[in-house]
């Protein structure tokens, strides 16, 4: 059977499999590149089940450690997915590296991800290469006038758009994503969040449009009013409203009716989620330091004056290299960075310069260099704060929560004081 069209083992795409086949969501993608008016990821409770929340955020190597422990405790897992807590494509370096590691270590699993579609079209070929089999694209409108009411803003690279222009760009990317994924033979599910008075009249048009582009199934979900969001006062759609929307959509696509609106760290069967039970294990894995061996005894830091982590990876003219022994941290040396320019060759040279480092700390970073460095075993962390604090954490627990929480809007995981895996709005 073609694994890309194999619905039999994916519980979200096949209701009949949901009682025997499980899934695990690996929370490795904290950043998000759009702001939906129904979404708030600033807090987390293990008793709360909704997208956008996670009890911790993992690096790709940590995700492999977690994956091994999950499979040992829950062997019914057939699908490894990435669903946030932000958008996987807004964290492409981490997403790509995780999928590559999954393919190497767990080739028997299906691999899927969920995305808003904004940054998806440019990565469809790579997704197919690393073995992604199922992709969900959340599409809440195909009319920009409707979409302008759903989204507060859209960030495309450094450009931030609002209103109709934001919705127009996002919708065009979403529809292109569905077309390209279907052309690659990747199974496509479209999620639509029904917001009464905003897009409830528009669901049939969404379904008709995406069906023509090759989508395989439509998942129509009720919006849950979330405090502190623009849609907080809009009532949740009734069961009759959702049923009516599904009936209209069913004329164009098969319907998913068993969705559990899973967390970004969901694990287990859809009917018996174990994310609360596994939350301590997830947090423990977020503090392990994979790859901390004799071949990589150092940590590199991009710093302007030697005290703070305050340089973008691409702007660093040199990196301070730190080690640790029984006496504590010590500065090994300062190494010159490769000269600017040269495209990927520059980052290949940087990987050679830092080949004995397990991680590099910087204020922020670009997608291409992070992807290349991670593939060569050097984790890239976007954070701020004292150099000593960051380096100490890398040598210790590997938990950069307090440092990354200051980098809202930049690379790296942002988490609230409650310890959640909050994205970078």
C-alpha positions in Angstrom: 0.0 0.0 0.0 1.2 3.5 -0.8 2.1 4.9 2.7 1.2 8.4 1.5 -2.4 7.3 0.8 -2.6 5.0 3.8 -5.6 6.2 5.9 -5.9 2.9 7.7 -3.4 3.7 10.4 -4.1 7.4 10.9 -6.8 8.0 13.5 -7.6 11.5 12.5 -8.1 10.6 8.8 -9.9 7.3 9.5 -12.5 7.1 12.3 -12.4 3.3 12.2 -8.7 3.5 13.3 -9.2 5.9 16.1 -9.8 3.2 18.7 -6.7 1.1 17.8 -4.1 3.5 16.4 -2.7 6.4 18.4 -0.8 9.6 17.6 1.8 11.7 19.3 2.2 15.4 18.7 5.8 16.5 19.2 5.8 20.2 20.4 8.9 21.4 18.6 7.4 24.5 16.9 6.8 27.4 19.2 6.6 30.4 16.8 3.5 31.4 14.9 3.3 33.7 11.8 -0.4 34.7 12.0 -2.7 35.9 14.7 -6.2 34.4 14.7 -8.9 36.3 16.6 -10.0 33.2 18.5 -6.5 32.0 19.6 -4.6 32.7 22.8 -1.6 30.6 23.7 -0.4 32.5 26.8 -1.3 29.8 29.3 -1.5 26.1 29.6 -3.4 23.7 31.8 -2.9 19.9 31.5 -6.6 19.5 31.8 -7.3 21.8 28.9 -7.5 20.3 25.4 -7.2 22.8 22.6 -4.7 23.5 19.8 -1.8 26.0 20.6 -1.0 24.8 24.1 1.8 22.4 25.3 3.3 21.7 28.7 6.8 22.1 27.2 8.7 22.7 24.0 11.3 20.2 22.7 14.3 20.5 20.5 14.5 17.9 17.7 17.0 15.7 19.5 14.9 15.9 22.7 11.8 14.9 20.6 13.6 11.7 19.6 14.2 10.9 23.3 10.6 11.6 24.1 9.4 9.5 21.1 11.3 6.5 22.3 9.8 6.8 25.8 6.3 7.3 24.4 6.5 4.2 22.2 7.7 2.1 25.1 4.7 3.1 27.1 2.1 3.4 24.3 3.0 0.9 21.5 -0.3 1.6 19.7 1.2 4.9 18.3 1.2 4.8 14.5 1.5 8.5 13.8 4.1 11.1 14.8 2.8 14.6 14.2 3.9 18.2 14.6 1.1 20.6 15.5 2.8 23.5 17.3 2.3 25.0 19.7 2.9 27.6 17.0 3.1 26.7 13.3 5.5 24.0 12.1 6.3 26.0 8.9 7.2 29.1 10.9 9.8 26.9 12.6 11.0 25.1 9.5 14.5 24.4 10.6 13.2 22.5 13.7 10.4 20.9 11.8 12.6 19.7 8.9 15.2 18.3 11.3 12.6 16.5 13.4 11.1 14.9 10.4 14.5 13.8 9.1 15.3 12.2 12.5 11.9 10.5 12.6 12.4 9.0 9.2 15.8 7.7 10.3 14.8 6.3 13.6 11.1 5.4 13.3 10.5 4.6 9.6 7.4 2.5 10.4 5.4 5.5 11.5 3.3 7.9 9.5 4.5 11.5 9.7 2.0 14.4 9.6 1.8 18.1 10.5 -0.7 20.8 10.8 -0.2 24.3 9.4 -2.0 27.6 8.7 -0.4 27.3 5.2 1.3 30.7 5.0 4.8 29.4 4.8 3.9 26.0 3.4 4.1 26.2 -0.4 7.9 26.7 -0.5 8.5 23.5 1.5 6.2 21.0 -0.1 9.0 19.3 -2.0 11.1 18.9 1.1 8.1 17.6 3.1 7.7 14.9 0.5 11.4 14.1 0.6 11.5 13.6 4.4 8.4 11.4 4.3 5.5 13.5 5.4 2.4 11.5 4.6 -0.5 13.6 5.9 -0.8 17.4 6.2 -3.6 19.4 7.7 -4.1 23.0 6.5 -6.4 25.2 8.6 -8.5 27.4 6.2 -11.2 29.5 7.7 -12.1 31.5 4.6 -11.6 31.6 0.9 -13.0 35.1 0.6 -10.5 37.8 1.8 -13.4 39.9 3.1 -14.4 37.1 5.4 -10.8 36.3 6.3 -10.1 39.9 7.3 -12.6 39.3 10.1 -10.9 36.1 11.3 -7.2 37.2 11.4 -5.6 40.1 13.3 -2.4 40.0 11.3 -0.1 37.9 9.1 3.7 38.0 9.2 5.4 37.1 5.9 9.1 37.2 6.6 9.6 40.8 8.0 6.4 42.1 6.4 3.4 42.4 8.7 0.0 42.7 7.0 -3.4 43.4 8.4 -7.0 43.5 7.2 -8.0 42.4 3.7 -4.4 42.4 2.5 -3.4 39.9 5.2 -6.3 37.6 4.4 -5.7 37.8 0.7 -2.0 36.7 1.0 -2.8 34.0 3.6 -5.7 32.5 1.5 -3.6 32.5 -1.7 -0.8 30.6 0.1 -3.3 28.1 1.7 -5.0 27.2 -1.6 -1.6 26.8 -3.2 -0.5 24.6 -0.4 -3.5 22.3 -0.9 -2.8 22.1 -4.7 0.9 21.3 -4.3 0.4 18.8 -1.5 -2.2 16.9 -3.5 0.0 16.9 -6.5 2.8 15.3 -4.5 0.4 12.5 -3.3 0.3 13.7 0.3 -3.0 13.2 1.9 -4.6 16.6 2.7 -7.1 17.4 5.5 -8.6 20.9 5.7 -9.6 22.2 9.1 -12.2 25.0 9.4 -13.1 26.7 12.6 -16.7 27.9 12.5 -17.3 31.3 14.0 -20.9 32.3 14.2 -21.6 35.6 12.4 -18.2 35.6 10.9 -17.7 32.6 8.6 -20.5 30.2 9.4 -22.3 31.1 6.1 -19.1 30.5 4.2 -18.2 26.9 5.0 -19.7 25.3 1.8 -17.6 27.7 -0.4 -14.5 26.6 1.5 -15.2 23.0 1.0 -16.1 23.4 -2.7 -12.9 25.3 -3.3 -10.4 23.0 -1.5 -12.1 19.9 -3.0 -11.4 21.2 -6.5 -7.7 21.6 -5.5 -7.4 18.0 -4.3 -8.2 18.0 -0.6 -9.2 14.6 0.8 -11.3 15.3 3.9 -12.8 18.3 5.7 -12.8 18.8 9.4 -15.4 21.4 10.5 -14.9 22.4 14.2 -16.7 24.7 16.5 -14.9 27.7 17.8 -14.4 27.6 21.6 -14.7 31.2 23.0 -11.3 31.9 24.6 -10.8 34.7 27.2 -8.7 37.7 26.2 -9.3 37.3 22.5 -11.3 39.4 20.1 -13.8 36.6 19.7 -14.2 35.9 23.4 -17.8 37.2 23.5 -18.9 35.3 20.4 -21.0 32.2 21.5 -19.8 28.7 20.6 -21.7 27.3 17.6 -24.4 24.9 18.5 -24.4 21.2 17.5 -27.1 22.0 15.0 -25.0 24.7 13.4 -22.1 22.4 13.1 -24.2 19.6 11.7 -25.7 22.0 9.1 -22.2 23.1 8.0 -21.1 19.5 7.7 -24.2 18.6 5.7 -23.4 21.4 3.2 -19.7 20.4 3.1 -20.4 16.7 2.6 -21.6 17.5 -0.9 -17.9 18.2 -1.8 -15.7 16.2 0.7 -15.9 13.4 3.2 -16.3 14.7 6.8 -14.3 14.2 9.9 -16.7 14.0 12.8 -14.5 12.6 15.6 -11.9 15.4 16.1 -10.8 16.0 19.7 -9.2 19.5 19.0 -5.9 18.1 20.2 -3.2 19.9 22.1 0.2 20.4 20.6 1.5 17.7 23.0 -1.4 15.2 22.5 -0.4 11.6 22.9 -2.3 8.3 22.9 -5.6 7.3 21.3 -8.1 10.0 20.3 -10.6 8.4 22.7 -8.1 8.1 25.5 -5.6 11.0 25.4 -2.6 10.6 27.8 -1.0 14.0 27.5 -1.8 14.8 31.1 -0.3 11.5 32.3 2.8 12.0 30.1 3.3 15.7 30.9 6.0 15.1 33.5 7.8 12.9 31.1 7.6 15.6 28.4 9.0 18.2 30.7 11.8 15.9 31.8 12.7 15.3 28.1 12.7 19.1 27.5 15.6 19.3 29.9 17.8 16.5 28.6 20.9 17.4 26.6 21.3 15.0 23.7 24.6 14.9 21.9 26.5 16.1 25.0 29.6 13.9 24.4 33.3 14.3 24.2 33.2 15.3 20.6 31.2 18.4 21.3 32.4 19.7 24.6 31.7 23.4 23.9 29.0 26.0 23.5 29.3 29.0 21.1 27.7 32.4 21.8 27.0 35.4 19.6 27.6 38.4 21.8 28.5 42.0 21.2 30.4 42.7 24.4 30.9 39.3 26.0 28.2 39.8 28.7 24.9 39.4 26.9 23.5 37.1 24.2 22.6 40.0 21.9 23.7 39.3 18.3 21.7 37.8 15.4 23.5 34.6 14.1 24.1 36.3 10.8 25.5 39.5 12.3 28.1 37.9 14.5 31.6 38.6 13.4 32.9 36.2 16.0 31.7 33.6 18.5 32.9 33.2 22.1 33.5 29.5 22.8 32.8 28.2 26.3 33.6 25.0 28.1 32.9 23.6 31.6 35.0 21.6 34.0 35.0 20.9 37.7 35.9 24.5 38.3 32.9 25.9 36.4 32.5 27.7 33.1 35.6 29.0 31.3 36.1 30.9 28.0 38.1 28.8 25.6 38.6 31.3 22.9 37.0 33.6 20.4 36.6 32.3 16.9 36.1 34.4 13.8 32.9 33.9 11.9 33.0 33.3 8.1 32.8 36.4 6.0 29.3 37.5 5.0 28.0 36.4 1.6 28.4 33.1 -0.2 24.9 31.8 0.6 24.8 28.3 2.1 28.6 27.9 1.8 28.9 30.5 4.6 26.8 28.3 6.9 28.7 25.2 5.9 31.9 26.9 6.9 30.3 28.1 10.2 29.4 24.4 10.9 33.0 23.5 10.4 34.2 26.3 12.6 31.8 25.2 15.4 32.1 21.5 14.8 33.1 20.8 18.4 30.1 22.8 19.8 26.9 21.2 20.9 24.9 24.4 20.6 25.1 28.1 19.6 23.3 30.8 21.4 22.2 34.0 19.6 19.5 36.6 19.8 17.7 35.3 16.7 18.5 33.4 13.5 17.4 32.7 10.0 15.8 29.5 8.7 18.6 28.4 6.3 21.6 28.6 8.7 19.6 27.0 11.5 18.5 24.1 9.3 22.1 23.5 8.1 23.7 23.7 11.5 21.1 21.4 13.1 21.6 18.9 10.4 25.3 18.9 11.4 24.4 18.3 15.1 24.7 21.9 16.3 21.5 23.1 18.0 20.6 26.8 17.5 18.9 28.6 20.3 17.4 32.1 19.9 17.3 33.8 23.4 18.5 36.8 25.4 20.1 37.4 28.8 23.4 36.9 30.4 25.9 34.7 28.5 26.8 32.9 31.7 23.2 31.9 32.4 22.6 30.6 28.9 25.8 28.6 28.7 25.2 27.2 32.2 21.8 26.0 31.1 23.1 24.3 28.0 25.7 22.4 30.1 23.1 21.7 32.8 19.4 21.0 32.1 19.3 22.4 28.6 16.2 24.4 29.7 16.4 27.9 28.3 12.8 28.8 29.3 13.6 32.0 31.2 15.9 33.3 28.5 13.7 32.4 25.6 10.6 34.0 27.2 12.2 37.4 26.6 12.4 36.9 22.9 8.8 37.4 21.9 8.4 37.7 18.2 11.9 36.2 17.5 13.3 32.7 17.1 13.1 30.5 20.1 10.4 29.2 22.4 8.4 31.7 24.4 6.7 30.3 27.5 4.6 32.1 30.1 5.2 32.1 33.8 3.0 29.0 34.2 5.5 26.9 32.2 3.4 26.5 29.0 4.7 26.2 25.6 3.6 29.6 24.4 4.4 30.6 20.8 5.9 33.9 19.7 2.8 35.8 18.6 
